[in-house]
Amino acid sequence: MVSIHNETPDIMSTELKEIQEAKENVAAEHDEVMKPGAPQMRSKDDDLGVWETVKQYKLITVVAMAGAFAASLDGYQISLNGGIVSNKGFIRQFAPPGTKIIAGKYVSAWGGIQSAGQTIGQIFLQFATDKLGRKPALLILWVFLVASIFAESFATRWDHWLVAKLFSGAGVGMLQATMPVYLSEMAPTQLKGLLINAYSFWFVIGQLLGSVALNRLNANNPYDFRDAIYTQWAMIGMMLIIFLLLPETPWWLAGKGKLDKAEKILLRYNGHIKDYNVKEHINVMVATIAEERYTAERNSEEGIWAIFRGRNLIRFSIAGWPKIVQQFVGLIQAAGNKNPFLVTVILGCVQIMSMIVTSTLTDSVGRRPLTVYPYGVTVASVLSLGIVGCFDYKKQATSSLLVFFACLATFSTTGASAIGYAYAAEIPTQRLRAQTAGWALASSNMIAIMFNFCTPLMINGNAHWGVKTGFFFAATGLVAVIIAWFLLPEVARRTPAEIDEMFEKKINLRKFKGYVTDVQTQMADA
């Protein structure tokens, strides 16, 4: 016992020395990178215009678009799972013997477990995303999606379908938390908005295709519900091919010190560009990451809970708020229409138009105006829906008003919520990008779970608010939009180092757009 007590101070002394040496190494790395004449944290290519960048970075744009295409399965599966519960064949299979209705508790359990799985996936995949890389994380979520489709294909009881929904939710949540991060790290600075929003564009395409598939199924063979499920196998196969061909992101490789691999990937996809300086881009990544590590060590913002400490907490709140606003503004589907599938197609087309407009403007007009103002339009739209709900909205005139305001709310909300993925992926530091994005989207999903339970009760429950529920969402949405006005900064066409600098200097969030950073000044003087 004596020898153990005598050795303890030596062990503690050794650990303290190791910690001190690690801190000194971080400081030395920072001093080396930031000394006069050292690499800058913004490349010359970052000054190109948006469409000039599209022309120059054609190959990497195609790669990012292919990755974003994976979201089509995300939207297809969510649409399919939401609508298939009303299919005659599905009801015959899963309803209790002797009945023609699936008990509400089972439908609620399926929806609840899928949302729970989504939250779990968003929170826990981040560890693999950081440790193993962005590409391995994509392959992991693919396995979960395969498990969900496999379970759906052979499910014969309600609890079998429950397991399928758990895997489905986890896979979808993982994809939502990982793909925007992947796209933000692959895309040039001026195209981050375009390529991240491509994720949501393919998502709404998948949703529309899911609705069309179910409509054809119900019209041609309403009792063979598995035909629609089997169609997912083709999409999951394409997803695997894409994921296998996608490269690891240079930013993740640079953060792990694998500079040779990062350089090879940059040259593979950008080496054809005239006067492309791969060393400059690698040095920008190394300098940015070194500065982040130094700042984190200096401010004691390290460890598993680092995203909730210091300025990272502000960045986490901003990263999650656009998607949280989406929950508070709500979205009431048009009711009282004799052709619900037609309404679904109309709203789907509105979503596609919204994503085309948002994707093409988000890098030139900016993130903030295309988030705050459209959400304001949504608040006005749901308020109008509430007013229409005070009258007989089953008449043709008022029913048309419902469709109009539903379309307006859909158009504005679709674009604004899509930019939420850009905020989730761009606002965090490179070091905490995966963790912050995962937690930010999970926090939004937790609120969505609450509203998924409460909204049906408000519309069809004892309250019998019906379309008047629009008054509720107009009130909650107004508060959320006002907060967004003060909270959301403009980060379009900003490099990670510039965003880091503005947060560290505590620049007023609403003045980010016009602020000239030291990174820009140093680049101009170089």
Beta strands, then each sheet from edge to edge (+ up, - down):
end
